[in-house]
Amino acid sequence: MSERMVFCAKLQQQLPGLAEPPFDSELGQRIYEHVSQQAWQQWGEHCKMLLNEYRLNPARKQDQEVIVHQMEQYFFGEGGETPKEYVPPAH
């Protein structure tokens, strides 16, 4: 069985897609149809940075709304915001 391919909205190329929608909502379905596995992994790293920099708690409804908004922007908008104070870790 071959991998399901999508034209990734984030990376603007044909890449392997997710095996299933990441969550049961309209946004989850949109991500399934238009986001690659690679972009989804990159979102995971971006989301961790947002959680840490903004001190978000995924258990709080208002913080969930911020995360969902950032996710929509990351994949389908202006790319998602990086906090002004953010300094990438030195490797």
URHUUR-V485209 format. One record per run of one state. SS is the DSSP state (~ for helix, > for strand, _ for the rest). FROM is the first residue (numbers start at 1). LEN is the number of residues. If there is no record, write none. Layout:
BEGIN
SS/FROM/LEN  SS/FROM/LEN
END
This chain:
BEGIN
_/1/4  >/5/3  _/8/6  >/14/4  _/18/8  ~/26/9  _/35/1  >/36/1  ~/37/17  _/54/7  ~/61/16  _/77/15
END
